[in-house]
Each structure stands twice: as C-alpha cells, then as structure tokens.
Amino acid sequence: MKVLLDIKENNRVPFFMEMVKSLDYVTVLKEIKDKRKSRFIADLAEAFEEVKLHEEGKKKLKSAKDLLNEF
C-alpha cells in the first residue's frame, strides 16, 4: 500500500521521518522536498481522487469539450 502525506508543520518533519524510518514494516521510497514537485504530486493525487468519485457516481466531471470551451 502506498500513502501520500502532507506534513503541515515543517519543524515536525525530522521527528516524523525518524519515527517512520524506525518502523521495520515501512519503506520510505522517496522524499520530495522541492515545493513545485510536491504541489504537482498533491494536484495529481487530487485529480485521481476526483476520477474515483466520478467512477463511483458521486461527482460529475466536465467533458474535454467543456474544458476547451472555457478558454
């Protein structure tokens, strides 16, 4: 299972990472420190969540045609 976390308080990151790394059943695959990359990953995760909600019938998404007509 993969989990994406957003730690809001930067001063708590070292403690949290040390704690996670001490768990033998958790592997830290990659730490993203670049703010642009972090924002991109968060946006992508949100998009996947919206698609999931759409597939479950809980959210209506715009069509590609509607998106293009906005510009």
C-alpha positions, 0 to 999 in steps of 0.5 A: 500500500502506498500513502501520500502525506502532507506534513503541515508543520515543517519543524515536525518533519525530522521527528516524523521521518525518524519515527517512520524510518524506525518502523521495520514494516515501512519503506520510505521510497522517496522524499520530495522536498522541492515545493513545485514537485510536491504541489504537482504530486498533491494536484495529481493525487487530487485529480485521481481522487476526483476520477474515483468519485466520478467512477463511483457516481458521486461527482460529475466531471466536465467533458474535454469539450467543456474544458476547451470551451472555457478558454 
